[in-house]
Amino acid sequence: MRAGVRGSSNMAASTAGVRVSVRRAMVPSLVVILGATGVGKSKLAIEIGKRLGGEIISADSMQVYQGLDIITNKVTAEERAQCRHHMISFVDPLVSSYTVVDFRNKAVELIDDMHSSNKLPIVVGGTNYYIESLLWRVLLDTAKENKESGDAGDGAQNRKLELEKLAGAELHERLAKVDPTMAAMLHPNDKRKIARSLQIHEETGVPHSRWLEEQRQQEGGDGLGGPLRYPEPCIFWLHAEMKALDTRLDGRVDEMLSAGLIRELKDFHIRYNAQKIKTDSQDYQHGIFQSIGFKEFHDYLTAPESTTQQEKDSLRDKGIEALKIATRRYARKQNKWVRNRFLRRPGDNIPAVYGLDVTDVSRWEETVLNPALQILDSLSKGEEPAFAPIRAEGSDPRNKRSYHTCEACDRVVIGDLEWTAHLKSKKHQHHVRKKRKYDPSCDESKSTDTEETLSKHLCAPVASGCRETAQDHSENTRTAHEEVPAEVHQTLDMSQL
């Protein structure tokens, strides 16, 4: 108990000191809170906001939409009353054209307003590419260049959606004709990204890849894009041991169910989705409809009236289990993004990331809140924080964005690291053995070693039935320089947005 009192006293002193310093110099320029779903990002943001006179900008691509408050885990009215929040529940759920560019433009305005009012901007959310779009100048906004011609806004988005209706192979072929460099970095199935690159070329007359290269060459730019937008941001990464987090995430799903999740899903389905299904226009790939937790209950929500209660209960249970699995998988992808895009980001103009361990929630003040406030206090005074940042163990090897075709498996693989993994996979080896069995002339030992076209780390020879086309683009050139829908893709990469 004494330790708790002493900790609270230190925390109060730290809070008072940093509040004065923030108002005097606005250092850091903003606070960013990263982390997987379920680690308590909003809780920390609210506590910092209350103590330091800050306002919170939600960086969640699903929370911008009205509705599905439970499944998207929006902060409650009580929580919002403790600290002012922005960018929550302001987009109609039937809108599918809200993009990261829209988010960036509005959030930048909010941050500027906060700075002019001497408020500390606190950016928090699980959509990491939204956060990245604020921290770095990495988005290509062709709408600005087309306003005078009247081709901005809905017209541009409609054109992109029109292109997405075409077959992936046709889109990829079109892109290869006007921008072979970009085409070599995109999988033919990535229709959304290919369509965006085609749209950029149509609107500007300049290949998308050239825009990206110019951006990277700006002062302070790096392999992932342009320079930092705001000097000296403070970034916190809330992380936990995965076993503990998995348990917490499963528990959170159970809490959602108790809070009325099924009722919320049924109501939303009746209001916005049932008619789409009748007209075969339902789409789980755009807008709020691709929220984790909605499509997982599709079979349950669309079960015919003749379905027995036992069958409905079974479909409901399957949806619950699918939701838990999808949530755990998403948490891992979020952490992977932080490691690759923040901790291992190439270049020198990289802000420090401070890790806060949230594994043991009973020690939250000790391991999360107090360290965060002390770090902010030190930064506001121009001092080195006592807590060292966790800048990565080292960058990954360069990964050329080579375009590989495995004829044995009948698939396309983008990237040399991915190609190496594919060659070593059991599925590939199975197809190679099968091909050799039915085609004696196919001998893997006669394969040509193409290491000279691959990056140095690539040691596996190209197997029989496979070919590859090397393109001299590192994985670090994959960035989110363009407008993308707000949804979170399963294999999302900023370069492919």
VMD Tcl script that draws the C-alpha trace (Angstrom):
set ca {
  {0.00 0.00 0.00}
  {2.85 2.38 0.82}
  {4.34 1.73 -2.60}
  {1.01 2.58 -4.19}
  {0.77 5.88 -2.29}
  {4.32 6.76 -3.18}
  {3.66 5.87 -6.83}
  {0.55 8.07 -6.89}
  {2.51 10.96 -5.38}
  {5.26 10.63 -7.96}
  {2.67 10.41 -10.69}
  {0.96 13.60 -9.53}
  {4.26 15.47 -9.45}
  {5.17 14.17 -12.88}
  {1.78 15.18 -14.25}
  {2.05 18.74 -12.94}
  {5.53 19.17 -14.36}
  {4.79 17.87 -17.80}
  {1.55 19.87 -18.05}
  {3.44 23.13 -17.52}
  {6.15 22.14 -19.99}
  {3.70 21.00 -22.65}
  {1.85 24.30 -22.49}
  {5.10 26.22 -22.74}
  {6.82 24.44 -25.61}
  {4.48 21.76 -27.02}
  {7.12 19.07 -26.87}
  {6.40 16.42 -27.89}
  {4.42 17.70 -30.85}
  {1.97 14.87 -30.39}
  {1.60 11.56 -28.57}
  {0.93 8.37 -30.50}
  {-0.25 5.18 -28.83}
  {0.27 2.00 -30.82}
  {-0.64 -1.55 -29.97}
  {-2.75 -4.57 -30.79}
  {-6.44 -4.68 -30.08}
  {-7.23 -5.31 -26.44}
  {-4.07 -3.87 -24.84}
  {-5.73 -0.78 -23.37}
  {-4.66 1.96 -25.76}
  {-7.75 4.08 -25.13}
  {-7.37 3.77 -21.37}
  {-3.85 5.22 -21.51}
  {-4.91 7.93 -23.96}
  {-7.71 9.08 -21.68}
  {-5.46 9.18 -18.62}
  {-2.81 11.20 -20.47}
  {-5.46 13.49 -21.90}
  {-7.03 14.19 -18.52}
  {-3.71 14.92 -16.86}
  {-2.04 16.92 -19.61}
  {-4.93 18.82 -21.14}
  {-4.90 16.79 -24.34}
  {-7.51 15.74 -26.88}
  {-7.76 12.34 -28.51}
  {-7.84 11.57 -32.22}
  {-9.13 8.06 -32.90}
  {-7.13 6.33 -35.65}
  {-9.45 3.39 -36.24}
  {-10.76 2.77 -39.74}
  {-13.95 1.12 -38.50}
  {-14.78 3.50 -35.67}
  {-15.22 6.39 -38.13}
  {-18.52 4.79 -39.15}
  {-21.81 5.19 -37.32}
  {-23.12 1.97 -35.80}
  {-21.66 -1.32 -34.56}
  {-20.36 0.39 -31.44}
  {-19.85 -2.89 -29.58}
  {-18.13 -4.89 -32.29}
  {-15.79 -2.00 -33.19}
  {-15.09 -1.44 -29.49}
  {-15.76 2.30 -29.44}
  {-15.15 4.21 -26.24}
  {-18.27 4.66 -24.14}
  {-20.08 7.94 -23.55}
  {-18.66 7.98 -20.04}
  {-15.11 7.60 -21.36}
  {-15.64 10.30 -23.98}
  {-16.86 12.63 -21.24}
  {-13.50 12.33 -19.47}
  {-11.49 13.60 -22.44}
  {-12.55 15.05 -25.76}
  {-12.47 12.54 -28.65}
  {-12.43 13.14 -32.41}
  {-12.97 11.04 -35.55}
  {-15.57 8.64 -34.12}
  {-19.02 7.81 -35.56}
  {-19.25 10.54 -38.20}
  {-19.39 8.57 -41.49}
  {-22.64 7.04 -42.73}
  {-22.39 3.21 -42.65}
  {-23.52 2.97 -46.27}
  {-20.54 5.04 -47.44}
  {-17.78 2.85 -48.84}
  {-15.51 5.55 -50.24}
  {-13.97 6.92 -47.02}
  {-10.22 6.67 -47.36}
  {-7.00 7.09 -45.43}
  {-6.49 10.35 -47.34}
  {-9.80 11.64 -45.98}
  {-8.71 10.64 -42.51}
  {-5.28 12.22 -42.89}
  {-6.65 15.52 -44.16}
  {-9.16 15.89 -41.32}
  {-6.74 14.70 -38.62}
  {-4.03 17.13 -39.74}
  {-6.53 19.98 -39.42}
  {-7.45 18.82 -35.92}
  {-3.81 18.60 -34.86}
  {-3.12 22.09 -36.18}
  {-6.12 23.43 -34.25}
  {-4.93 21.70 -31.07}
  {-1.46 23.14 -31.44}
  {-2.88 26.64 -31.89}
  {-4.96 26.11 -28.72}
  {-1.98 24.71 -26.83}
  {-3.65 21.31 -26.55}
  {-1.65 18.09 -26.71}
  {-2.82 15.89 -29.61}
  {-3.05 12.21 -28.64}
  {-3.43 9.84 -31.57}
  {-4.63 6.39 -30.63}
  {-6.01 3.44 -32.55}
  {-5.32 0.10 -34.10}
  {-5.28 1.12 -37.76}
  {-1.57 1.58 -38.04}
  {-1.55 2.83 -41.61}
  {-3.82 5.69 -40.51}
  {-1.24 6.60 -37.88}
  {1.59 6.25 -40.36}
  {-0.17 8.65 -42.72}
  {-0.07 11.30 -39.98}
  {3.49 10.76 -38.82}
  {5.10 10.67 -42.27}
  {4.33 12.33 -45.56}
  {3.59 9.07 -47.29}
  {0.27 9.59 -49.08}
  {-0.23 10.68 -52.65}
  {-3.35 12.83 -52.83}
  {-4.25 13.30 -56.48}
  {-7.53 14.95 -55.49}
  {-5.64 18.16 -54.70}
  {-4.23 18.25 -58.20}
  {-7.63 17.63 -59.77}
  {-9.84 20.07 -57.87}
  {-9.61 22.71 -60.56}
  {-10.68 20.25 -63.23}
  {-13.63 19.12 -61.13}
  {-12.42 15.51 -61.17}
  {-11.84 15.21 -57.44}
  {-13.86 13.57 -54.71}
  {-16.62 11.13 -55.57}
  {-15.75 11.05 -59.27}
  {-12.24 9.80 -58.59}
  {-13.47 7.22 -56.11}
  {-16.17 6.02 -58.52}
  {-13.54 5.58 -61.21}
  {-11.46 3.45 -58.87}
  {-14.46 1.28 -57.98}
  {-15.24 0.96 -61.68}
  {-11.73 -0.32 -62.35}
  {-11.99 -2.79 -59.47}
  {-14.88 -4.51 -61.23}
  {-12.51 -5.72 -63.95}
  {-10.64 -9.02 -63.68}
  {-7.35 -8.89 -61.82}
  {-5.37 -10.24 -64.75}
  {-6.76 -7.57 -67.09}
  {-6.02 -4.81 -64.60}
  {-2.49 -6.08 -64.05}
  {-1.90 -6.21 -67.82}
  {-3.09 -2.62 -68.18}
  {-0.80 -1.46 -65.39}
  {2.18 -3.31 -66.86}
  {1.78 -1.27 -70.06}
  {1.82 2.15 -68.37}
  {3.82 1.44 -65.22}
  {5.80 -1.82 -65.42}
  {7.76 -0.93 -62.31}
  {4.63 -0.73 -60.18}
  {3.09 -3.77 -61.85}
  {6.12 -5.83 -60.87}
  {5.48 -5.01 -57.21}
  {1.79 -5.90 -57.14}
  {0.10 -9.28 -57.19}
  {-2.51 -9.71 -59.95}
  {-5.09 -10.44 -57.27}
  {-4.50 -7.07 -55.58}
  {-7.19 -5.42 -57.68}
  {-7.65 -2.53 -55.29}
  {-4.01 -1.52 -55.37}
  {-3.65 -2.05 -59.11}
  {-6.77 0.03 -59.73}
  {-5.35 2.84 -57.59}
  {-2.07 2.86 -59.54}
  {-4.00 2.97 -62.82}
  {-6.16 5.77 -61.49}
  {-3.11 7.82 -60.50}
  {-1.66 7.42 -63.98}
  {-4.97 8.39 -65.60}
  {-5.38 11.48 -63.44}
  {-1.81 12.78 -63.52}
  {-0.24 11.27 -66.61}
  {2.68 10.22 -64.43}
  {3.42 6.59 -63.41}
  {2.62 5.85 -59.80}
  {6.12 4.46 -59.25}
  {7.64 7.78 -60.29}
  {5.52 9.68 -57.75}
  {6.68 7.32 -55.04}
  {10.32 7.66 -55.99}
  {10.10 11.47 -55.87}
  {8.53 11.23 -52.44}
  {11.29 9.00 -51.10}
  {13.93 11.40 -52.39}
  {12.61 14.32 -50.36}
  {14.84 15.59 -47.58}
  {14.22 13.39 -44.58}
  {12.55 10.73 -46.68}
  {13.39 7.05 -46.56}
  {12.63 3.80 -48.33}
  {9.07 3.87 -47.01}
  {8.15 7.40 -48.00}
  {8.60 11.07 -47.25}
  {9.86 12.88 -44.14}
  {8.24 13.20 -40.73}
  {5.29 15.58 -40.64}
  {5.72 16.62 -36.99}
  {9.04 16.99 -35.17}
  {9.74 15.03 -32.03}
  {6.57 12.95 -31.61}
  {6.36 10.62 -28.62}
  {5.32 7.09 -29.56}
  {4.22 4.47 -27.06}
  {3.80 0.82 -28.02}
  {1.63 -1.15 -25.66}
  {2.51 -4.83 -25.90}
  {1.83 -8.02 -23.97}
  {2.81 -11.65 -23.97}
  {0.64 -13.27 -26.62}
  {-0.66 -16.04 -24.37}
  {-1.94 -13.48 -21.89}
  {-3.33 -11.28 -24.66}
  {-5.13 -14.21 -26.29}
  {-6.88 -14.96 -23.01}
  {-7.79 -11.30 -22.63}
  {-9.14 -11.09 -26.19}
  {-11.31 -14.17 -25.74}
  {-12.65 -12.63 -22.55}
  {-13.38 -9.38 -24.34}
  {-15.47 -11.20 -26.94}
  {-17.45 -12.77 -24.10}
  {-17.95 -9.29 -22.62}
  {-19.19 -8.04 -25.99}
  {-21.72 -10.85 -26.09}
  {-22.95 -9.90 -22.64}
  {-23.20 -6.26 -23.73}
  {-25.58 -7.15 -26.57}
  {-23.33 -7.98 -29.52}
  {-25.79 -10.38 -31.17}
  {-28.64 -7.91 -30.87}
  {-26.43 -5.18 -32.36}
  {-25.46 -7.38 -35.30}
  {-29.06 -8.42 -36.00}
  {-30.26 -4.83 -35.96}
  {-27.45 -3.61 -38.19}
  {-28.00 -6.50 -40.59}
  {-31.73 -5.73 -40.92}
  {-31.15 -2.00 -41.40}
  {-28.21 -2.04 -43.78}
  {-27.34 -5.50 -45.08}
  {-30.41 -7.69 -45.62}
  {-31.57 -5.84 -48.73}
  {-28.07 -5.94 -50.19}
  {-28.07 -9.73 -49.88}
  {-31.45 -9.97 -51.63}
  {-30.13 -7.95 -54.57}
  {-26.79 -9.79 -54.55}
  {-24.97 -6.51 -53.90}
  {-23.60 -7.41 -50.48}
  {-19.91 -6.60 -50.05}
  {-17.76 -7.56 -47.06}
  {-14.67 -5.92 -48.58}
  {-15.54 -2.24 -48.25}
  {-16.56 0.14 -45.51}
  {-17.87 -0.93 -42.15}
  {-19.20 -4.20 -43.55}
  {-15.74 -5.73 -43.41}
  {-15.39 -5.11 -39.67}
  {-14.06 -8.11 -37.81}
  {-17.12 -9.67 -36.20}
  {-19.71 -8.88 -38.87}
  {-18.89 -11.25 -41.68}
  {-18.05 -13.99 -39.16}
  {-21.78 -14.12 -38.31}
  {-22.98 -14.06 -41.93}
  {-24.40 -17.60 -41.88}
  {-26.15 -16.96 -38.59}
  {-27.63 -13.62 -39.67}
  {-28.81 -14.93 -43.05}
  {-30.19 -18.29 -41.85}
  {-33.62 -18.93 -43.43}
  {-36.75 -18.86 -41.28}
  {-37.03 -22.64 -41.57}
  {-33.77 -23.07 -39.63}
  {-34.30 -24.89 -36.34}
  {-33.26 -23.31 -33.06}
  {-30.59 -25.96 -32.63}
  {-29.16 -25.11 -36.04}
  {-29.27 -21.39 -35.23}
  {-27.45 -21.97 -31.95}
  {-24.80 -23.95 -33.80}
  {-24.33 -21.15 -36.35}
  {-24.13 -18.63 -33.52}
  {-21.45 -20.65 -31.73}
  {-19.47 -20.98 -34.96}
  {-19.65 -17.21 -35.41}
  {-18.39 -16.64 -31.88}
  {-15.44 -18.97 -32.37}
  {-14.66 -17.40 -35.76}
  {-14.70 -13.96 -34.14}
  {-12.26 -15.03 -31.45}
  {-9.91 -16.56 -34.00}
  {-10.08 -13.50 -36.28}
  {-9.44 -11.16 -33.35}
  {-6.38 -13.08 -32.19}
  {-5.05 -13.19 -35.75}
  {-5.61 -9.48 -36.20}
  {-3.71 -8.69 -32.99}
  {-0.68 -10.53 -34.33}
  {-0.83 -8.64 -37.61}
  {-1.02 -5.35 -35.76}
  {2.10 -6.19 -33.75}
  {3.91 -7.33 -36.88}
  {3.06 -4.01 -38.52}
  {4.51 -2.07 -35.59}
  {7.73 -4.05 -35.70}
  {8.19 -3.76 -39.45}
  {6.92 -0.24 -40.06}
  {7.98 1.56 -36.87}
  {10.72 -0.38 -35.07}
  {12.58 -1.53 -38.17}
  {11.88 1.44 -40.36}
  {14.95 2.32 -42.45}
  {16.65 5.69 -42.37}
  {17.81 8.11 -39.71}
  {14.72 10.30 -39.34}
  {12.92 7.78 -37.14}
  {11.19 8.78 -33.89}
  {11.82 6.73 -30.78}
  {9.23 4.13 -29.77}
  {8.83 3.45 -26.04}
  {7.57 0.01 -25.11}
  {5.09 -0.39 -22.26}
  {4.35 -3.93 -21.07}
  {0.65 -4.48 -20.36}
  {0.86 -8.22 -19.70}
  {-0.03 -7.87 -16.01}
  {-3.04 -5.56 -15.81}
  {-2.84 -5.54 -12.00}
  {0.38 -3.51 -12.31}
  {-0.96 -1.10 -14.93}
  {-0.03 2.11 -13.14}
  {3.45 0.79 -12.37}
  {4.27 -0.61 -15.82}
  {2.21 1.62 -18.12}
  {0.83 4.90 -16.79}
  {3.68 6.07 -14.58}
  {6.43 5.29 -17.13}
  {4.42 7.04 -19.85}
  {4.01 10.19 -17.76}
  {7.67 10.18 -16.74}
  {8.78 9.84 -20.36}
  {6.54 12.74 -21.38}
  {7.85 14.80 -18.49}
  {11.47 14.23 -19.53}
  {10.79 14.97 -23.20}
  {8.94 18.18 -22.35}
  {11.98 19.34 -20.38}
  {14.41 18.42 -23.14}
  {15.87 15.64 -21.03}
  {16.71 12.05 -21.91}
  {13.99 9.76 -20.50}
  {15.09 7.18 -17.96}
  {13.30 4.57 -20.06}
  {15.17 3.60 -23.21}
  {13.25 3.31 -26.49}
  {12.97 -0.10 -28.12}
  {14.33 0.67 -31.58}
  {14.50 -2.78 -33.17}
  {17.08 -5.51 -33.07}
  {17.98 -4.52 -36.59}
  {16.39 -4.12 -39.94}
  {15.36 -7.12 -41.97}
  {17.43 -8.03 -45.02}
  {16.55 -6.21 -48.19}
  {13.67 -7.92 -49.89}
  {13.42 -7.21 -53.60}
  {9.86 -6.92 -54.77}
  {10.45 -9.54 -57.41}
  {7.60 -11.05 -59.37}
  {7.75 -14.85 -59.25}
  {5.53 -17.40 -60.95}
  {5.45 -20.98 -59.69}
  {4.04 -23.07 -62.47}
  {4.13 -26.20 -60.33}
  {1.75 -24.60 -57.82}
  {0.03 -22.31 -60.32}
  {0.49 -19.20 -58.23}
  {2.24 -15.84 -58.26}
  {4.50 -14.79 -55.40}
  {5.68 -11.20 -54.85}
  {8.94 -10.64 -52.96}
  {12.11 -12.66 -52.62}
  {11.61 -13.47 -48.93}
  {8.13 -14.73 -49.73}
  {9.56 -16.67 -52.68}
  {12.14 -18.36 -50.48}
  {9.44 -19.33 -48.00}
  {7.30 -20.69 -50.82}
  {10.09 -22.87 -52.20}
  {10.60 -24.37 -48.76}
  {6.91 -24.93 -48.09}
  {5.45 -28.43 -47.86}
  {2.77 -27.57 -50.38}
  {5.33 -26.54 -52.99}
  {7.48 -29.62 -52.40}
  {4.38 -31.76 -52.77}
  {3.53 -30.20 -56.13}
  {7.12 -30.57 -57.33}
  {7.19 -34.28 -56.41}
  {3.82 -34.75 -58.08}
  {5.00 -33.00 -61.23}
  {8.18 -35.08 -61.30}
  {6.16 -38.28 -60.87}
  {3.92 -37.62 -63.86}
  {6.57 -35.90 -65.96}
  {9.87 -37.83 -65.83}
  {11.55 -35.19 -68.00}
  {11.01 -32.69 -65.18}
  {14.08 -33.04 -62.96}
  {14.60 -30.52 -60.22}
  {18.32 -31.18 -60.27}
  {18.43 -29.63 -63.74}
  {16.92 -26.39 -62.49}
  {18.83 -23.21 -63.14}
  {20.14 -21.44 -60.07}
  {19.01 -17.84 -60.42}
  {20.61 -16.48 -57.26}
  {22.29 -13.70 -59.23}
  {18.87 -12.14 -59.78}
  {17.79 -12.55 -56.19}
  {18.92 -10.77 -53.07}
  {21.90 -12.23 -51.24}
  {19.84 -13.90 -48.55}
  {18.02 -16.02 -51.16}
  {19.79 -19.37 -51.20}
  {17.25 -21.80 -52.62}
  {17.49 -22.57 -56.36}
  {14.38 -22.06 -58.42}
  {12.65 -25.41 -58.60}
  {11.45 -27.08 -61.74}
  {8.18 -25.61 -62.89}
  {8.95 -22.18 -61.48}
  {10.26 -18.98 -62.92}
  {10.97 -15.59 -61.44}
  {11.39 -12.06 -62.65}
  {13.59 -9.91 -60.47}
  {12.75 -6.27 -60.04}
  {15.18 -4.01 -58.20}
  {12.77 -2.77 -55.56}
  {13.35 -3.43 -51.91}
  {10.54 -4.34 -49.58}
  {11.21 -1.04 -47.94}
  {9.80 0.77 -50.97}
  {6.32 -0.52 -50.22}
  {4.41 2.45 -48.91}
  {0.95 3.87 -48.52}
  {1.29 6.83 -50.79}
  {-2.21 6.73 -52.06}
  {-5.82 6.80 -51.17}
  {-7.32 3.54 -49.93}
  {-10.65 2.52 -48.46}
  {-10.90 2.61 -44.69}
  {-11.20 -1.12 -44.32}
  {-8.45 -3.27 -42.90}
  {-7.22 -5.81 -45.38}
  {-6.17 -9.25 -44.23}
  {-2.76 -8.88 -45.89}
  {-2.53 -5.14 -45.64}
  {0.75 -3.48 -46.55}
  {1.20 0.25 -46.88}
  {2.87 -0.19 -50.27}
  {-0.19 -1.86 -51.62}
  {-2.70 0.71 -50.48}
}
mol new
graphics top color blue
foreach p $ca { graphics top sphere $p radius 0.5 }
foreach p [lrange $ca 0 end-1] q [lrange $ca 1 end] { graphics top cylinder $p $q radius 0.2 }
display resetview
